[in-house]
Amino acid sequence: ALQIEIQVSKKLVAVNAIAEKHGDLNASDFIITGFMADQMKSINEMGRLVTVLSGIGDQTLARFMFDKDLFE
């Protein structure tokens, strides 16, 4: 899931670059304000959860911590 979020983010950056290249400031602003902030939040949250899961050796404990963290 984290890799998909990163790929989506890269595609949004590419689309934004095309909008800027063609001087379409409305499209660029729409992409940045409408999508990029949420995308960065998702990537940061998923990265944090992956770090939590990978840092705990016991998989049962890791799943418990993941679920606890996710529902808080």
N, C-alpha and C positions, 0 to 999 in steps of 0.2 A: 504494500500500500504506500509506503514511504517513497519507493522508487517511482510509482505512478504519479504521486504528487509533485515530485521533482521534475518529471518529464512534462507534466502539465505546466508547471512554472516556466520551464524553458520555452515551451511553445508560446505562452503568453508574452514572454520577453521578445520572441521573434516577431510575433504579430504586432506588438507595440513598436518595434523597430521599423517595420514596414509602414505603419501609420505615420510615424515621425518622418520617415524618408519622403513620404508623399505630402507632408505638411498637414495631415489630418489631425489637428489638435483635439477635436472633440472625441474621436475614436481613441486616441492616446490617453486622454483623461479618463474616459469610460473604462478602459482596460486597467489603468493604474488604480483608480479609486474603487471601481466595482469588483475587481477580481484579485489584483496582486496583494492587497493587504490581507484578505482572507486566506489566500494561498500561502503566504508566509507564516501566518498563524498556524495553519494546518501542518505545514512542514516542521515548524518548531515543536509543536505538541507531539507529533508522531515521532520525531527524533528523540524527544525526551522519554517517551514511552519505550522506544527501542532500547535506549540506554539503560533504563530501569530493568527491563527484562533481561538484557544481556549481562548485567552486572550481578545478577543473583544466580548462584550455582544451582540451587534446588529448584527444579521446574515447578513443583507444586506451590512452593512459596512464591515463585515468580508470577505464576498465574493469579494467585491470591492478591499479591501486591498490585498487579496490573488491573484487576477488576476493581479493587478498592480505590485506586488512583483514578480510574476511568469514571467511576460513578460519584466521585466527590465534586 
